[in-house]
Amino acid sequence: MKPFNSYRSGDINLELGVSDKSGELTYYYVPHYPACSGFSIDMIRDTGMDTGVQEYKIQTTTIQFIFENYLPAGREIDFLNIDIEGLDSAVLRTNNWSIYRPKVICVELQIRNRYRIYDNETINYLIEQGYHLFESTHIAQGVGNFIFIRLDCLFRMADFSTETESKFLKKTANKAALVSCIMPTYNRHEFVWKSIQYFNRQSYPDRELIIMDDSDRPYPFKIEGDRIRYYHLKRRFKIGYKRNMACQLAQGSIVIQWDDDDCFSSERISDQVSGLERGAHITAYTNHGIFDLSNWWIWQCDVDVQKYYSFPTPGGGHTSTLGYWKIIWESGVKYANSSLGEDYGFLKQCIAKNLHYGVLDNTHQVIILRHKNNTWINMWAHINRALMDKRFWSAAYPSNFISDFDLKFYQHLHERLNAGHA
């Protein structure tokens, strides 16, 4: 401890065993690899470093006791590093979070499947305490450091309302920001195939598509394009959970929801990025068409009718078409673990934080498909009643909006649907 006291004289340097309770534990020391030493022999064995382990009895205390007895009065904790192999969650639970709330917490965890990080007990516990998983590193064998930032600190880092932040966002967009399109899907391989076509036609160059698929079987077709990352999940998840997983994997500074069963023009990404360039933090399309696949009509509705089937968003934007800066998601705004209304909940959080919500005129950038497997199909009884009032809607042939090439795909589905096979 002498070197610490010499070089880190401004710190409070202690040599104490830390556990979830005061008492005595066996400390397992690994002479040939001290970094693997700790109170958990199981974790040491898991690393294969259990040869020649030495055992020592160590008195332990809790971090609550340390904070109460060694932290100077009125001093806020800037950084807390937890590296207590196997006891991380138990130790964190001994803290009084209403009093001691470090700004940044680093926890070393072993998570072998990085696509399932939100199943981890410690990560979920810290999220419940008001922290956001900001970044993670990989060391070896699934072990890595996971860095959490207290939400109020994170929001101060991302003050969207300031002129400086607006200039930063515009500057980023002007550099042709990488756009990450996120697609959750389940048992809709035909729609996914078509949606990939729409993605590959996009005029915007710097883009990627992340597909989170928990279908009964993996996607059977060859994926064309090197900008697409496909993940087949081993069990079912809610749509909101899959959206969060896709955001975690997204490399772009802009995220655009890319629903598997909707129709997109080749300018959809470029158009939505332009909306963000103009200063919006999150955007959605209004005045969209609704493609009634069963009856082979496209309904064009005004904002009043959209309120029957869209959640009550300002300006009538449809939340399935959200596009936003990823820093919003990184700052703690997340999708609810739900398969209905999770996108509306996301937008509602943004509006509550006074973020600028930009409603974009559709001009046929997005056409929303109506079919029997929509997650919001139970609302269609209300929609049909609204469509009875001819003051608010107009019907058009799909050929007025969709190319002959693409219509062949939907014609096939239309025939199957009416024959009872889709």
Secondary structure, DSSP 8 states (H G I E B T S, - for coil): -HHHHHHTTTS-----EE-SSSEEEEEEE-TT-GGG-BS-HHHHHHHT--TT-EEEEEEEE-HHHHHHHHS-TT----EEEE--TTTHHHHHTTS-TTT---SEEEEEEE-S-GGGGGG-HHHHHHHHTTEEEEEE---BTTEEEEEEEEHHHHHHHT-TTSHHHHHHHHHHHHTT--EEEEEEESS-HHHHHHHHHHHHT-S-SSEEEEEEE--SS---S----TTEEEEE-SS---HHHHHHHHHHH--SSEEEE--TT-EE-TTHHHHHHHHHHTT-SEEEEES-EEEETTTTEEEEE-HHHHHHHS---GGG-EEEEEEEEHHHHHTT----S-SSSHHHHHHHHHHHTT--EEEEE-TTSEEEEE-TT-TTGGGHHHHHHHHT-TTSEEEE-GGGTS-HHHHHHHHHHHHHHHTT--
